[in-house]
Amino acid sequence: MRHSKGLVIAFWIATALFCLQMGFTAYAQLELSGAKDAFVRLGFPSYFRVELSIAKLAGALVLLAPASPRLKEWAYAGFAFNLASAVIAHVSMGDGPEAWGFAVGTSVLWAISYVSWRRLQAPTRETGADGTSASAFPSASRSPSAQTTSA
């Protein structure tokens, strides 16, 4: 399968930046007092902060390393829930964009990474000499009436 160079580059840039941001937030939640205090203010228990940080680091590793598509899909899903929950938690507490803006910006990187990854997973269409696309299932492209059998 051949994919456009631009798609591959977009995927790796978005994924690397996204994983860096997730890694930074995991570090912040584990080590920085401001992030720890934010978890308390939002009403989350301390153990959840640790679990979430470990999950973020594991998810980032899954996205960057060779892994099964199913495992990567689960990592993307987990990150989607995490980012949506972060925005909801901050908005429900009355926080402004300075609190939830980072999650929204990171969601844009998530979307670029996920969409480009899905496109890279899709089979490419080969084009024939006449410029038309060859179907992955040649017999499916013909109508039943065009499929005749010799008796």
Helices and strands as residue ranges (DSSP letters): H 5-31, H 33-41, H 46-64, H 69-92, H 97-121, G 138-141, G 144-146
